[in-house]
Amino acid sequence: MRIIKVNATNSTNEFARELYRGNTSFKPVCVVAYEQTRGRGQRGAGWHSNAGENLTFSVLYPKIKVHVNHQFLMSATVSLAILKVLQEFNVPALKVKWPNDILSERYKISGILIENILKNNEIAASVIGVGLNVNQTNFPGLPQASSLKLVTGSQFNLDELLKKITDEFEKKITEITAFAETSILEEYTEHLFRRDKVSTFQLPDASFLTGIIRGVTKSGRLNIEVEDEKFKTFDLKEIKLMY
């Protein structure tokens, strides 16, 4: 995969989208920033990262064989790819906090933001943005944040880590097919944080709900058992896991 290194940019996702404009045919390309000044996460949250200590990158990927109504399959696949690489580095107690935060020992070490570019009701291209806390050891005001160095005690080579992740992206993304959807979502569910455990969730009106995460739907909605054998599904803006 072609890799473009930039010293600083507002957002690697925005940089990747600019690369896409005007291109009708291209190969996967990765944009990695030494410093990202206005990184974005899920729910419109910012992603703050010390320059040169972590990985902040986006992969621009050409048309992927995912139906527009099943875009969550990309999210699940990317999450599993990162988990696999981190497992190879013996990162402990890895989980995915729905929809695609990567946790180690209950602490967030990575966030993913996927923006699909749609044309004629098809995915023309995908921008896969990743923030991974690697060698940073201080996260003021972020008690739930951690890094690979903090959870393993080891210093990591950023280039080596990036190469392994992008290689795994290419491998897993090419394996996505309609036939593989069920197995991918089952594997994703196996790694879900707090699956099958009684948990508390906050709703948009600031009220709380108690339930048990049982999995996800094909569209990526969280499936929660709210009473014995009674289930409700929620999308990202409808519910927040409290932990």
N, C-alpha and C positions, 0 to 999 in steps of 0.2 A: 504494500500500500504506500502510495506517495505521501510523504509527511512534510508539511509546511510549518516551520517554526517562526513565531513572531515574538518580538520582545514584549510588546504590550498591545492589548486590544480591549475594547469595551466588553465584547462578548464573542467567544469563539463560535457560538451558534450563528450570530449575526454575520460574522466573517465568512462562515461556510455558506450561508444563504446568498451572500454576494457572489461567491464563486459559482453558484448554480445559475444565477441570472444570465440568460443568453446562451447557456450551454444545453444542447439537446442530447449530447452523447458524451459521457465521461466515465472514467474509472473511479473507484473509491479513493477519497483523499482525506487525510487527517490534518486538522489545524490545531497546533498545540501552542499555548501561550506561556511565556515566562511569567507574565503578570496579566491578570484579567481584572479590569477596573469596575465592570458592572455585570458580573456573572449573575445568571438567573437560575432559580430552582422551581420546584412545584409550588402551586398556589401563589405565584408571583413573588415568592421570597427571594432575597438576594443570596448569592453564594460568595462568601468572603474567604480569601485564601492568601497567605503570605507568599510574596513573589519568590519564585525559585525553589520553594520547599515542597510543592505539591504538583499534582497533575491536573491541569484544566485544559480540556481538549474537546473537539467536536469532529465527528466523522461524517462526511457528506457521502451518502451511498445512493447509487442509481436505483432505478425501479426495482422494488422488492416484491416478491410474489405473495403479497398479503392482501386479502380483500379489504376494501375501505371500511367495512363494518367490523373488521377484526384487527384493528390497529394495535390493540393491546398485546397481540402476539409478538410484536417487535419489542415492546417493553419487557415482556417476560424473557425473551431470548437474550436481550442485552444484559439483563440482571443476572441470568444464569451464566453468561460468558464471564462476567466480572467475578462472580463467586468461584468459578472453576479456577481462574488464574490465582486468586487470593488463597484458595485452598492449597495450591502448589507451593505457596510461600509460608504455609503453616500459620495463617492468620486464624486465631481461635474463634469459636462460637459464632460462625457466620450465619446471618439471617437476612431475609428481605422484608423490610417494613413496607407494606402495601402503600402505593403501587410499586415504587422502585428505589427506595432508599436502602443502602447496604449497611448493615449493622454488624459490629463485632462486640461481643460481651455487652449487648444492649446499647452500645454507643454508636452514633452515626459516623461512618468513615467515608461514605460516598453518596452522591446524589446524581440522578440521571434525569435529563430533560430531552425528550424526543419530540421533534417538530416535523411532521410529515407534510410534504408539499403535494397538494392534490391538483390533478388536471383530469377533466372529463370523468369525474367520479372514480379515478384511480390514483394510486400513490405513484407520483412521478419521481420522487426522490425523498430520502429521509435524512434529517440532520440529527445525529445522535450526540448530545452534549453530555459530558461526564466531568464531574468534579470529584477528585479522589484525594483525601488527606493522606499524605505520605510521610514526610519528615518533619512536619510542623508539630510542636509540642505544647503550644500555649493557645487556648481558645477562649479569650476573655468574653464573658457574657454568654457563652454557649456551653452550658453544663452537660448537654447530651452529645457533644462533639468529641471525637477522638481521632487518632491517626494510626497508620500502620506501625510507625515507630513506637508509639505509646503502648500499643497492645502486644507488640512482639519484642520490643527492646532492641530492634535492629535498624540500621540505616539502610535505605533502599536507593538503588540506582534508577533514576527516573526514566532514562532512555530504555533501559532493559525492561522495566515494567510496562511502559507504553507499547513497546514492540510485542510483548506477550499478549497484551489486551487486544490490540488491533488485529493480531493474527487470529485470536480466538473469535473476535467479531466476524471476521471474514468466513471462518469455518462454520460457525453456528448460523449465520444469516443465510448462507447458501443452502443450509439444510432445511430451511423453513419451507414447508409445503402444507397444503390443506390436510394431507394425510397425517402429518406430524403434529397437528395442532393439539390434539388430545394429550399426547405424551408430553409435549412441552408444558402445557398448563398443569398437568399432574406433577411434573418435576418442580415447577414453580411453587405450587401449593405446598409441597413437602418442605420447602424452605421458608415458608411464611412465618414471620415473627408473631408469636402469641396464637398460633393456630391451635384450636381445640382447648383453649384456655379462657376462662371467664375474664372478660375485659370491660373497661369503661370507655365509652365513646362520647364525644361532644357533637351536638347537632347545630345547624346554623342559627337556631334561635337561642343558643347558649344553654339549652337543657342537655341532660345526660341520658345515655342509654346503656344498659348492661346487656352484653350478649357474648357469643362465642364465634370467632372467625372459623368458618368451615371451608372457605376456598374463594374462587373467583369465577365469574361467568366468562363466556368467550369474548364478551365486549369489555372485560376488565372490571366489571362492577364487583365490589366486595360482598360476598355472601355471608350473612350473619344469622346465626340461630338466636332469636330473641326470646323464645319460649320453647318448651319441649316440642320439637318437630315443627316449629313455626319459623319461617325464614323471611328475611328481608334483604334486598340488595341495594347498594348505595354506590354513587359515583364519587369522585374525588372532592367535589364541592359540597357534598351532602353530609359528610361525616369525617370526624378526625379521631384517631386513636389516641387516648391519653395514657401515658406511661412514664 
